[in-house]
Amino acid sequence: LTLRALFGAIMDYIFWGFVGLTIVGLWYVFGLFFRRSFVRARLARFRSSGLPFFNEQSSEGGLGAFINDYRAGLSSRNFDISGNIAAGDSRPGLDSDEVRRIMETQGVSFDKARLIRQQQLMKSNHIDPSTGVPLDPKAVTFAGIS
């Protein structure tokens, strides 16, 4: 066994190893491509931050509204909208302009701004924000009945 034959054998192993790894890599990439919807759903479940790769809808409502709100930073540990995005939720989402306005004018956090907005909505609908009881004197409640 000469040095030239030994070098040739080593180069053959390197070449065929590279070919094998290329085939395995291409198999993996094509598998991900053809099962991308399944892979997206699995990755969305395990991701810790950032947005999943979903097709966005219009920003007027639906999933696109949640994505835009998420990108604008309107999410917190107490109100995490990434679950809505991962679930493909088609509800209109937050009243993000109003929440943003409250955050800027009053200098409060996202969660506090949402609370203030909800309290304002309850007051405008004649509901006591602290108890949730209607302020209408004709309203009948069953709070005292056990």
C-alpha atoms as one frame of an Amber mdcrd trajectory, in Angstrom:
protein
   0.000   0.000   0.000   1.582   3.191  -1.177   1.049   6.702   0.058  -0.686
   7.601  -3.207  -3.169   4.721  -2.848  -3.821   5.644   0.786  -4.440   9.283
  -0.159  -6.764   8.169  -2.976  -8.756   5.964  -0.586  -9.125   8.826   1.903
 -10.290  11.163  -0.865 -12.815   8.541  -1.994 -14.248   8.345   1.534 -14.469
  12.145   1.723 -16.104  12.388  -1.712 -18.684   9.667  -1.088 -19.366  10.982
   2.402 -20.064  14.407   0.917 -22.346  12.859  -1.727 -24.214  10.917   0.963
 -24.655  13.992   3.167 -25.873  15.977   0.160 -28.493  13.335  -0.634 -29.664
  13.207   2.994 -29.779  17.026   3.154 -31.796  17.288  -0.054 -34.167  14.570
   1.182 -34.684  16.567   4.390 -35.224  19.903   2.570 -37.718  18.395   0.118
 -39.512  16.685   2.994 -39.836  20.000   4.817 -41.035  21.712   1.656 -43.770
  19.203   0.886 -44.950  19.047   4.515 -44.527  22.749   5.253 -48.041  23.260
   6.643 -47.472  20.456   9.161 -44.021  21.799  10.032 -45.377  25.341  10.506
 -48.025  24.113  12.907 -45.481  22.139  14.920 -42.983  25.007  15.036 -45.649
  27.502  16.078 -46.460  25.354  19.078 -42.858  25.217  20.337 -41.500  28.626
  19.470 -40.677  30.999  22.283 -40.751  34.342  20.491 -41.201  35.831  17.068
 -43.973  35.222  14.607 -44.861  31.976  12.915 -44.740  31.897   9.164 -48.418
  32.225   8.328 -50.023  33.706   5.278 -51.179  37.108   6.399 -54.660  38.356
   5.770 -55.616  41.986   5.430 -54.842  44.273   8.344 -58.511  45.321   8.585
 -59.418  42.237  10.584 -58.823  38.571  11.081 -55.422  36.988  11.487 -53.647
  39.965   9.901 -54.901  42.242  12.682 -53.414  39.966  15.341 -50.127  39.787
  13.441 -49.953  43.576  13.109 -50.762  44.004  16.808 -48.065  41.462  17.706
 -45.497  43.264  15.555 -46.455  46.573  17.168 -45.598  45.104  20.573 -49.188
  44.851  21.779 -48.686  41.590  23.609 -47.561  40.644  27.101 -47.235  37.656
  29.396 -50.754  38.343  30.681 -52.243  38.849  27.217 -50.259  36.769  24.731
 -51.788  36.969  21.257 -49.293  34.537  19.752 -51.770  31.792  20.689 -54.427
  33.536  18.604 -52.008  33.732  15.687 -50.991  30.087  15.989 -54.656  29.033
  16.145 -55.525  31.068  13.029 -58.046  33.142  14.998 -60.200  35.236  12.629
 -61.712  37.602  15.213 -61.078  41.317  14.652 -58.409  41.540  17.348 -57.615
  44.436  19.651 -58.721  48.022  19.355 -55.020  48.686  18.923 -55.281  52.380
  18.031 -57.174  53.144  21.235 -54.830  51.015  23.371 -51.786  52.699  21.807
 -53.300  56.155  22.405 -53.893  55.353  26.089 -50.338  54.028  26.430 -48.872
  57.213  24.933 -51.080  59.785  26.676 -51.082  58.208  30.139 -47.630  56.603
  30.010 -48.844  53.178  31.114 -47.968  49.620  30.137 -49.876  47.570  27.589
 -51.775  45.613  30.257 -52.746  48.765  32.167 -53.879  50.443  28.915 -56.097
  47.442  28.115 -57.597  47.635  31.615 -58.279  51.370  31.248 -59.899  50.800
  27.853 -62.134  48.030  29.235 -63.155  50.224  32.170 -64.021  53.052  29.763
 -66.121  50.676  27.649 -67.933  49.412  30.731 -68.649  52.984  31.899 -69.980
  53.928  28.463 -72.332  50.921  28.640 -73.505  51.913  32.158 -71.723  49.084
  33.940 -69.721  49.592  37.127 -66.097  48.799  36.136 -65.116  47.616  39.607
 -68.010  45.180  40.140 -69.357  44.465  36.657 -72.897  45.177  37.869 -75.189
  47.284  35.649 -75.753  50.850  36.922 -79.323  50.917  35.627 -81.663  51.115
  38.655 -84.174  48.897  36.851 -81.638  46.106  36.324 -82.329  42.904  38.222
 -79.326  41.021  39.589 -79.133  37.861  41.634 -76.091  38.805  43.713 -77.797
  38.324  47.090 -79.377  34.954  46.307 -77.431  31.854  47.317
